[in-house]
Amino acid sequence: MGKTGIKSGTNIGGRSIPGNRPMLLARWGRLGYGKLRRFVLVHFNRRYVQSQLLQRKGKCSQCGYCCRLIFPCTMLTRGGLCRVYSGRRWLVCKIFPIDDRDLDDVKSAGGRCEYYWD
């Protein structure tokens, strides 16, 4: 067990923690910050969000990477599709990605988002 209190091989959220705990925990921290940042922007800085959405290009390919950034969303089917995509999704989900930082989060999770900014 290291400084984090989590020993290698520990199962957290259905995932086994590899030997490089500090790097993994730093990634989770960055992705967690991204989730919090998006929530705050959507609910408290709508002007910024609206300006970003007006500049955004591309379309959603429904790849599901944004739904699995830290942990899988409970609305994902076993096939990786959203159960409520056409219905009552969270506002944060409807507008994802807000900016390039969100695309960096998807990229760090191994995905490639079809949205982009010039």
C-alpha positions in Angstrom: 0.0 0.0 0.0 1.4 3.4 -1.0 0.7 7.0 0.1 -2.8 6.9 -1.5 -3.9 4.1 0.8 -4.9 2.0 -2.2 -2.9 -1.1 -3.0 -2.2 -2.3 -6.5 -4.9 -4.6 -7.8 -7.6 -3.1 -5.8 -11.0 -3.0 -7.5 -12.7 0.4 -7.5 -15.8 1.0 -9.5 -15.4 -2.2 -11.4 -11.9 -1.3 -12.4 -8.6 -2.8 -11.2 -6.1 -0.2 -10.0 -2.8 -0.8 -11.8 0.6 -0.4 -10.3 0.9 3.3 -11.4 -1.5 4.6 -8.8 -0.3 8.3 -8.7 -0.8 8.8 -12.4 -4.2 7.1 -12.4 -5.4 9.1 -9.4 -4.2 12.3 -11.0 -6.2 11.4 -14.1 -9.3 10.8 -12.0 -8.8 14.1 -10.3 -8.5 16.0 -13.6 -11.6 14.2 -15.0 -13.5 14.9 -11.8 -12.5 18.6 -12.0 -13.8 18.5 -15.6 -17.2 17.1 -14.4 -17.5 19.8 -11.7 -16.4 22.5 -14.2 -19.0 21.5 -16.7 -21.7 21.5 -14.1 -20.8 24.9 -12.9 -20.6 26.3 -16.4 -23.9 24.9 -17.5 -25.8 26.2 -14.4 -23.9 29.4 -13.6 -22.2 30.7 -16.7 -24.7 30.2 -19.5 -23.4 33.1 -21.6 -20.0 31.3 -21.9 -21.6 28.0 -22.8 -23.9 29.6 -25.4 -21.0 31.4 -27.1 -19.0 28.1 -27.2 -22.0 26.1 -28.6 -22.4 28.7 -31.4 -18.8 28.2 -32.5 -18.9 24.4 -32.1 -18.9 22.3 -35.3 -19.5 18.6 -35.9 -22.1 16.2 -34.5 -22.5 13.6 -31.9 -21.5 10.1 -33.1 -22.9 8.5 -29.9 -19.6 6.8 -29.2 -20.3 7.0 -25.4 -16.8 8.0 -24.3 -18.1 11.2 -22.7 -20.5 8.9 -20.7 -17.6 6.9 -19.3 -15.0 9.5 -18.3 -14.6 8.4 -14.7 -17.3 5.8 -14.3 -20.0 4.5 -16.7 -23.2 6.4 -16.7 -26.2 4.4 -15.3 -28.1 5.3 -18.4 -25.8 3.4 -20.7 -27.0 0.1 -22.1 -24.6 -2.9 -22.3 -24.1 -2.0 -25.9 -22.8 1.5 -24.9 -25.9 3.4 -26.1 -27.7 6.0 -24.0 -31.2 4.9 -22.9 -32.4 8.5 -22.7 -30.5 10.1 -25.6 -33.7 11.3 -27.4 -35.5 12.0 -24.1 -34.7 13.6 -20.8 -30.9 13.7 -20.6 -29.1 15.9 -18.1 -28.4 19.4 -19.4 -24.7 18.7 -19.1 -25.0 15.7 -21.3 -27.0 17.5 -23.9 -24.4 20.2 -24.4 -21.2 18.2 -24.0 -18.6 19.2 -25.1 -18.5 22.8 -24.0 -14.9 23.5 -25.1 -11.6 22.0 -26.1 -10.9 21.0 -22.5 -13.8 18.5 -22.7 -12.3 17.1 -25.9 -9.0 16.6 -24.1 -10.9 14.6 -21.4 -12.4 12.4 -24.1 -9.0 11.9 -25.7 -7.4 11.0 -22.4 -10.1 8.3 -22.0 -9.1 6.8 -25.4 -11.9 8.3 -27.4 -12.3 10.7 -30.2 -15.2 13.2 -30.2 -16.6 14.3 -33.6 -17.2 17.9 -32.3 -14.5 20.5 -32.9 -13.8 24.2 -32.9 -11.8 26.1 -35.6 
